[in-house]
Structures are given as C-alpha cells and as structure tokens.
Amino acid sequence: MLKYGQFCPVAKTAEIFGDRWSPLIIRELCSGAKTFGDFLNGLPQISRTMLVQRLRELALAGVVHIDDKAKGRGHLYRLTAAGQEFRPIIHLMGEWGYKWGQGLVGPDDLDSKLLLSGLSQQIDPADLPPNDLVVRFDFRGIPKGNRSPRYWWLLIRSEGLEVCLKHPGHEADVVIDADLGVFTKVWLGYVDLAAMIDDGHIAMHGTGQAIAQVRRMLKLSDVAEFRYRATSDARLKAGAA
C-alpha cells in the first residue's frame, strides 16, 4: 500500500484511497458488488492478482469485510462502517468527473461490456415486466484496436436480467443501433438522446410499445440526465441502506 510517511489525516486517507484501483473497487462495492466475479465484470482491465491484493489491503485497513460464502468456495465482500463513509467521496468524484471530465473520455475509454453492465444495473427490479423482453445492441463506430464486441443481447425477464454476448435463441423485441461513443455519452448524460436520434447516430427498431418500455427501464430520456458509470444518484444513495 502507498505510504506518504506523514501523520496528516489527508495523507492517511490517501494511503488507503489513493492506490491504483482502490477507488474503483470501493465504487463497485457502493454499486452492489459482492463477489470476486462482480469486481471482474465491473473492472475488466484489472488482473486477478492485483484485485486479490487490493481487496486484502482494504480489508487490513478496515474498509472491506471479507466473509466466506455459506456454500461453496470463494468469499463475499462488503464495506465496513469505515468503508461506508467513502460513499460521499465516490459521489463527489462522480459529480466532478461529470462536470469537468467530459473532454477526458477518449476512444481508449470506450467499452461495450462495461456499458452493458451499467445499463443492466440501472434497471430497477420493480420495473421488470411480466413479459420477457429481448434487446439487441448493435454498436458501430468502434475505434480501431478497441476490442469491444459489437453485438450484445439483454434478456429482461420478470425474475431477473441476463447480458449475453451470443444470440440467446430469441428474436429481439427492440434493436438499438448506435455509435458506441455517442451512446456512451448519451447514457452518461453528456448529450441528449433525442438530438442523437435526429442526427442518425442512434436508431431504435421495434414496436412503439416495446421501445417505450425499454427506454423507461433503461432510463433513456430524450434530455440528458446526470449519470456516472452504472450508478445514478438514487441507486448510490439506496445502496447505503
């Protein structure tokens, strides 16, 4: 763990929070991550070795509590009381990034897997429909050298959600054809969805009822709305309960 050799409280906080990946691991815990696989899904570029190391360091610092799973191998992770108090910091970092970091989002930051993870986490379980819905995403404009998959399927069922990289065997009720960079900015709340549809950067195909249902669940309003990563203000606050 990073050491500054100072007794200053800011330095002590930075020793815990300032290491690479630590803020994002805490972000994932604030967003509901509980298992090792949850972290790997939310942090696709972190190595397993680094993740194990950071989780152990955060546990030693009293920020993360590690429990054995009741059944099977592996562990469950949760924030301690000290870790919970990082929530406002995560929230403020999101606000700062939303206000000042728009120009810092470049081609190397685009990630369709992370985007689909964020979209699925955004869905309120209370909004899950009684009927099954299949949404296909067809992303274009993926930068050269970016390995983000182009096609994704989101299966929305009353009992839960499933993100698929391969065709699920069901025809799509809604197809979202979009430039990956533009759709990412729409979802983050940097640009208006309606304007991007008018400009041809995004198209939605399906019945009017199905499209309206999907847009409501994915919280895709015509006008830009502040959102960072997979966590809206309401979800972040709800997670603190």
Steps between C-alpha positions, in 0.01 A plus 500: 500500500613852418676674793561874532681495834278775644261506794270745319142360480488585129815293446355210701180506294697520176705194603180296500305671224780616272642169380423403143167315472401559864247779426342289225480194724321712760278637222403146406419418863285813519320380187421158644800279412525204738704230331840478334325454166300819555826695527643339187186591306514862613879530468585297188857632475612412853702180542378235742825529695463877538135466604587246769778727627284813511210323675737364764653845553159660534402230747815560707420872497157426645311616190382164362368198686558157343268208582515140386208399282239295683521237225783418264835665458576869490420807704246777534613861534329796665593842629561544869368803687825679411460395136143626487628849578681504166161517324482882500853510355400264218193714439705822486753340266215410267366854511845647436561263210159579352568874516868513406590163348287488185791594278715229658285215366691373196486204261712285733238542774213350299392156618177338383516234774527762772220698336266199495587426860409855593177491301387177664585624850296811432176302471283514810378147591155652558490595128559147369212410266273196534581419138850415378681764298811453286708803407779472242776759490686554174792735566684666214781755495721282722852648481767299325687288751210511749392143572151587618252249356253650257194290577332450838165368616320599817236254622252668730278260693273538801746294704811691399739610227759330284763664279603275208787524256351225280155482344266379776273312264218753524419769246562854619199710595710816475821562305717795600736592217746759628844649476678368811657833596178694451287249690751503786475879521121483488492247782744705709279804450738709291274535194127480427363172366239676286767707323715193432201314354420798276863509384497129416758396759246281679199307368248282684297236317195318633141571588427834661383325817814285530733794436320712759523215751873450443576871512315530830687208656838617371419858602573632152321834504510745208680761709844434649493389862798488737624143540844358563616141440213274588384696793238770503468728801198306620675163470810623681295634788281188510806281525596664825196349673 
